[in-house]
Amino acid sequence: MRDTPRPRRIVGPCVFALLRPVLRYSHSREAWVLRIVGNRHGPVLRRAERPTP
């Protein structure tokens, strides 16, 4: 297991929509990870927040 957590990468709505079928939400990380191998490999993604008016 890693000693340091993987960095979160912020992705825009278009990129997130394209990747959504291969991602699952991890409540412990509060981010999206790859299905199946996301516990140990691959990116940890966060959706870009919409600015509040």
Secondary structure as the mmCIF struct_conf table of DSSP 4:
data_model
#
loop_
_struct_conf.conf_type_id
_struct_conf.id
_struct_conf.beg_label_comp_id
_struct_conf.beg_label_asym_id
_struct_conf.beg_label_seq_id
_struct_conf.end_label_comp_id
_struct_conf.end_label_asym_id
_struct_conf.end_label_seq_id
BEND BEND1 ASP A 3 THR A 4
HELX_LH_PP_P HELX_LH_PP_P1 PRO A 5 PRO A 7
STRN STRN1 ARG A 8 VAL A 11
HELX_RH_AL_P HELX_RH_AL_P1 PRO A 13 LEU A 19
HELX_RH_3T_P HELX_RH_3T_P1 ARG A 20 VAL A 22
STRN STRN2 LEU A 23 SER A 26
TURN_TY1_P TURN_TY1_P1 HIS A 27 GLU A 30
STRN STRN3 ALA A 31 LEU A 34
TURN_TY1_P TURN_TY1_P2 ARG A 35 ARG A 40
BEND BEND2 HIS A 41 GLY A 42
STRN STRN4 VAL A 44 ARG A 47
HELX_LH_PP_P HELX_LH_PP_P2 ALA A 48 THR A 52
#
